[in-house]
Amino acid sequence: MAPHADAAVSVVIVTYFTGPALTRCLASVAADSGIGEAIVVVNGATAETMAALDAWTRERPDRRLLAGHGNVGFARGCNLGAAAATRPYVLFLNPDAALRPGASQALVSAVADAPAPALAGGHLLNADGTPQKGARREALTPWRALVSGSGLSRFERATPLFRDLHRHRDPLPKDVTPIAIVSGAFMLMRRGDFLAIGGFDEGYFLHVDDIDLCTRVTQAGGVVLFQPHAVAVHEGGTSAAPSSFVALQKARGFRRFFRKNAKSTLGRLGADLVGAALEAAVRLRARLRGEGPILPPP
């Protein structure tokens, strides 16, 4: 019998040339007694990492490896993992994030009795122990994106007009709290809820997919919750994906999100214009840095 055979959580980890942080992530997963199954979805890895993952999988029957499909992006990778999961709850965890003790159980407790569909995210810390800004966010609108991206949010204290999208500077709540957006680096849903809502939108390759999922949960009449007692340390920036490619995917993600949620033809046109401007800015920065064409990683 697996060490945590009766545990209710399947953890899905999508990795792409993550590096040593993946080892720390897997060690934290193995130590979490709430996790009954670990599924690693390999979008890309060195031969050395693949050998280590093969050995890690063979150690215990509750560990599975999905590989050979190439770099299909984060959203599709998560969907592949969730489809293969067998436990009632699915925890999506970035490969460069390490769970603190009791993290998965705390997330389960947040959604267990919540109306469907329910989604919970945890308290993400930077490596230095400071709160990470992506864990608590307001609902995304073009104005909030502009305020946060331009730095106008520094004037939030003067006027709510410039309220920051990111709420990591707010006092940490004492208990589970409704929130608009949590981070896809560390979020949990009942597997049935996740499948019923259609999983992650695979039209997103990287970034904004978590914002889209949280938004659809709310639109479906469900709840998004922040669980301050579920903690993970998220190193960030460990993937081998070129920074310009990541920035380009984020720009395309914003364009897709705003277009999906536009209320009119004019709104969709605005989303296209904003998205085109963001993409142009990314390409210009890459050119000024002397980089070549922005190509997808293999």
C-alpha positions as CSV (number, residue, x, y, z in Angstrom):
1,M,0.0,0.0,0.0
2,A,1.2,3.5,-0.8
3,P,2.2,5.6,2.3
4,H,-0.7,8.0,1.8
5,A,-3.1,5.5,0.0
6,D,-6.2,6.9,1.6
7,A,-5.4,10.6,1.1
8,A,-7.9,12.5,-1.0
9,V,-5.6,14.7,-3.2
10,S,-3.9,14.1,-6.5
11,V,-1.2,16.6,-7.2
12,V,-0.5,17.6,-10.8
13,I,2.9,19.1,-11.5
14,V,3.7,20.4,-15.1
15,T,7.4,20.8,-15.6
16,Y,9.5,22.2,-18.4
17,F,13.3,22.1,-17.8
18,T,12.8,23.3,-14.2
19,G,16.1,22.4,-12.7
20,P,17.0,21.6,-9.1
21,A,13.8,23.3,-7.7
22,L,11.8,20.3,-9.0
23,T,13.7,18.1,-6.5
24,R,12.6,20.3,-3.7
25,C,9.0,20.4,-4.9
26,L,8.8,16.6,-5.1
27,A,10.3,16.2,-1.6
28,S,7.6,18.4,-0.2
29,V,4.9,16.5,-2.0
30,A,6.2,13.2,-0.6
31,A,6.1,14.6,2.9
32,D,2.5,15.8,2.6
33,S,0.2,13.2,4.1
34,G,-2.9,14.7,2.4
35,I,-1.6,13.8,-1.0
36,G,-2.5,10.3,-2.2
37,E,-1.2,10.5,-5.8
38,A,1.5,12.6,-7.6
39,I,1.3,13.1,-11.3
40,V,4.3,14.8,-13.1
41,V,3.5,16.0,-16.6
42,V,6.8,16.5,-18.5
43,N,6.6,19.2,-21.2
44,G,10.4,19.1,-21.4
45,A,13.3,17.8,-19.4
46,T,17.0,16.9,-19.7
47,A,17.9,13.2,-20.0
48,E,19.3,13.4,-16.5
49,T,16.0,14.8,-15.1
50,M,14.0,12.1,-17.0
51,A,16.2,9.4,-15.5
52,A,15.7,10.9,-12.0
53,L,11.9,11.1,-12.5
54,D,11.7,7.5,-13.8
55,A,13.5,6.4,-10.6
56,W,11.3,8.6,-8.4
57,T,8.2,7.1,-10.1
58,R,9.3,3.5,-9.5
59,E,9.8,4.1,-5.8
60,R,6.1,4.2,-5.0
61,P,2.9,3.1,-6.7
62,D,1.2,6.4,-6.1
63,R,3.5,8.3,-8.4
64,R,2.9,8.6,-12.2
65,L,4.8,10.2,-15.0
66,L,3.2,11.6,-18.2
67,A,5.8,12.3,-20.9
68,G,6.4,12.1,-24.6
69,H,3.8,14.6,-25.7
70,G,6.2,17.5,-26.2
71,N,5.8,21.1,-24.9
72,V,2.0,21.4,-25.0
73,G,1.8,24.4,-22.6
74,F,0.8,24.8,-19.0
75,A,-3.0,24.7,-19.5
76,R,-3.1,21.5,-21.6
77,G,-0.4,19.9,-19.4
78,C,-2.6,20.5,-16.3
79,N,-5.6,19.1,-18.1
80,L,-3.7,15.9,-19.1
81,G,-2.7,15.5,-15.4
82,A,-6.3,16.0,-14.1
83,A,-7.7,13.6,-16.6
84,A,-5.3,10.9,-15.3
85,A,-6.0,11.7,-11.7
86,T,-7.9,9.3,-9.5
87,R,-8.5,11.2,-6.3
88,P,-11.5,13.5,-5.5
89,Y,-9.4,16.6,-5.3
90,V,-6.8,17.9,-7.7
91,L,-4.0,20.2,-6.6
92,F,-2.1,22.1,-9.3
93,L,1.4,22.9,-8.1
94,N,4.2,24.6,-10.0
95,P,7.4,22.5,-10.1
96,D,9.4,25.3,-8.5
97,A,7.1,25.5,-5.5
98,A,7.6,23.6,-2.2
99,L,4.7,22.8,0.1
100,R,4.8,23.7,3.8
101,P,3.3,21.0,6.2
102,G,-0.4,20.6,6.1
103,A,-0.8,22.6,2.8
104,S,-3.0,20.2,0.9
105,Q,-5.3,19.4,3.8
106,A,-5.8,23.1,4.4
107,L,-6.9,23.7,0.8
108,V,-9.2,20.7,1.0
109,S,-10.9,22.1,4.1
110,A,-11.5,25.4,2.3
111,V,-13.5,23.8,-0.6
112,A,-14.9,20.7,1.0
113,D,-18.3,22.2,1.8
114,A,-18.2,25.2,-0.6
115,P,-20.8,25.5,-3.3
116,A,-19.8,24.0,-6.7
117,P,-17.7,24.9,-8.5
118,A,-15.2,25.8,-5.8
119,L,-11.5,26.7,-6.1
120,A,-9.0,27.5,-3.4
121,G,-5.6,29.0,-3.6
122,G,-2.9,29.2,-0.9
123,H,-0.5,31.7,0.5
124,L,2.6,31.8,-1.7
125,L,5.9,33.0,-0.3
126,N,9.0,34.2,-2.1
127,A,12.2,32.4,-1.3
128,D,13.0,35.2,1.3
129,G,9.7,34.6,3.1
130,T,7.9,37.7,1.8
131,P,4.4,37.4,0.4
132,Q,4.3,36.7,-3.4
133,K,2.1,39.1,-5.3
134,G,0.2,36.6,-7.5
135,A,-1.6,34.8,-4.7
136,R,-4.3,37.3,-4.1
137,R,-5.7,39.5,-6.9
138,E,-8.7,41.6,-7.8
139,A,-10.8,40.7,-10.8
140,L,-8.9,41.5,-14.0
141,T,-10.1,44.4,-16.1
142,P,-8.2,46.4,-18.7
143,W,-8.0,49.4,-16.3
144,R,-6.7,47.3,-13.4
145,A,-4.1,45.8,-15.8
146,L,-3.0,49.3,-16.9
147,V,-2.9,50.6,-13.3
148,S,-0.7,47.7,-12.1
149,G,1.5,47.5,-15.2
150,S,2.1,51.2,-15.4
151,G,3.0,51.8,-11.8
152,L,0.0,54.0,-11.1
153,S,-0.9,51.6,-8.3
154,R,1.6,53.4,-6.2
155,F,-1.0,56.2,-5.8
156,E,-3.6,53.7,-4.4
157,R,-3.6,55.4,-1.0
158,A,-4.6,58.7,-2.6
159,T,-7.5,57.4,-4.6
160,P,-9.3,54.0,-5.1
161,L,-9.1,54.8,-8.8
162,F,-5.5,53.5,-8.7
163,R,-6.2,50.4,-6.6
164,D,-3.6,47.7,-7.3
165,L,-4.7,44.5,-9.0
166,H,-2.4,42.6,-6.6
167,R,-3.4,42.4,-2.9
168,H,-0.4,40.7,-1.3
169,R,0.3,43.9,0.7
170,D,-3.1,43.6,2.4
171,P,-3.0,42.1,6.0
172,L,-3.1,38.3,5.8
173,P,-6.6,37.2,6.7
174,K,-7.0,34.9,9.7
175,D,-9.2,32.4,7.9
176,V,-10.5,31.4,4.5
177,T,-11.6,34.5,2.5
178,P,-13.4,34.9,-0.8
179,I,-11.1,36.5,-3.5
180,A,-11.4,37.1,-7.2
181,I,-8.2,35.5,-8.4
182,V,-5.6,33.1,-6.9
183,S,-2.5,31.8,-8.5
184,G,-2.3,28.7,-10.7
185,A,1.1,27.9,-9.1
186,F,-0.8,26.6,-6.1
187,M,-4.5,25.9,-6.4
188,L,-7.0,23.1,-5.7
189,M,-10.4,22.1,-6.9
190,R,-12.7,19.1,-6.5
191,R,-11.8,17.0,-9.6
192,G,-15.5,16.8,-10.5
193,D,-15.8,20.6,-10.4
194,F,-12.7,21.0,-12.5
195,L,-13.9,18.6,-15.2
196,A,-17.4,20.0,-15.2
197,I,-16.2,23.5,-15.9
198,G,-14.0,22.3,-18.7
199,G,-10.6,22.5,-17.0
200,F,-8.1,25.1,-18.1
201,D,-8.7,26.8,-21.4
202,E,-6.0,25.3,-23.7
203,G,-6.1,28.4,-25.8
204,Y,-3.7,29.8,-23.3
205,F,-0.2,28.4,-23.6
206,L,1.4,30.1,-20.6
207,H,0.1,32.7,-18.2
208,V,-3.4,34.2,-17.6
209,D,-4.9,30.6,-17.7
210,D,-5.3,30.8,-13.9
211,I,-7.1,34.1,-14.2
212,D,-9.4,32.7,-16.8
213,L,-10.2,29.6,-14.7
214,C,-11.0,31.7,-11.6
215,T,-13.2,34.0,-13.6
216,R,-15.2,31.1,-15.1
217,V,-15.7,29.6,-11.6
218,T,-17.2,32.8,-10.5
219,Q,-19.3,33.2,-13.6
220,A,-20.6,29.6,-13.1
221,G,-22.0,30.7,-9.7
222,G,-19.1,29.1,-7.7
223,V,-16.6,30.6,-5.3
224,V,-12.8,31.3,-5.4
225,L,-11.2,31.2,-1.9
226,F,-7.9,32.2,-0.4
227,Q,-6.7,29.9,2.3
228,P,-4.0,31.6,4.4
229,H,-3.1,28.4,6.3
230,A,-2.1,26.6,3.1
231,V,1.5,27.8,2.4
232,A,4.0,27.1,-0.3
233,V,7.4,28.7,-1.1
234,H,7.5,29.6,-4.8
235,E,10.9,30.2,-6.2
236,G,9.8,31.4,-9.7
237,G,11.9,32.0,-12.7
238,T,13.5,28.5,-12.8
239,S,12.3,27.3,-16.2
240,A,14.6,27.3,-19.2
241,A,12.0,29.1,-21.3
242,P,13.3,32.3,-22.8
243,S,12.0,35.4,-21.0
244,S,10.9,37.1,-24.2
245,F,8.8,34.0,-25.1
246,V,7.2,34.0,-21.6
247,A,6.4,37.7,-22.0
248,L,4.9,37.2,-25.4
249,Q,2.7,34.4,-24.1
250,K,1.5,36.7,-21.3
251,A,0.6,39.4,-23.8
252,R,-1.3,36.9,-25.9
253,G,-3.0,35.6,-22.7
254,F,-4.2,39.1,-21.8
255,R,-5.6,39.6,-25.3
256,R,-7.5,36.3,-25.2
257,F,-8.9,37.0,-21.8
258,F,-10.1,40.5,-22.5
259,R,-11.6,39.3,-25.8
260,K,-13.4,36.4,-24.2
261,N,-14.9,38.7,-21.6
262,A,-15.7,41.7,-23.8
263,K,-19.4,42.7,-23.7
264,S,-19.5,44.2,-27.2
265,T,-17.8,44.3,-30.6
266,L,-16.1,47.5,-29.6
267,G,-14.8,45.7,-26.5
268,R,-13.4,42.9,-28.5
269,L,-11.8,45.4,-30.9
270,G,-10.2,47.1,-27.9
271,A,-8.9,43.8,-26.6
272,D,-7.3,43.1,-30.0
273,L,-5.7,46.6,-30.0
274,V,-4.4,46.3,-26.5
275,G,-3.1,42.8,-27.2
276,A,-1.4,43.9,-30.4
277,A,0.3,46.8,-28.6
278,L,1.5,44.5,-25.8
279,E,3.0,42.0,-28.4
280,A,4.7,44.8,-30.3
281,A,6.2,46.1,-27.0
282,V,7.6,42.6,-26.2
283,R,9.1,42.2,-29.7
284,L,10.6,45.7,-29.5
285,R,12.3,45.0,-26.2
286,A,13.7,41.8,-27.5
287,R,15.1,43.5,-30.6
288,L,16.6,46.3,-28.5
289,R,18.3,43.6,-26.4
290,G,19.8,42.1,-29.5
291,E,17.8,38.9,-29.4
292,G,16.7,37.0,-32.5
293,P,13.2,36.0,-33.4
294,I,11.0,35.0,-30.5
295,L,10.5,31.3,-31.1
296,P,8.7,28.7,-29.0
297,P,11.0,26.4,-26.9
298,P,11.1,22.8,-28.1
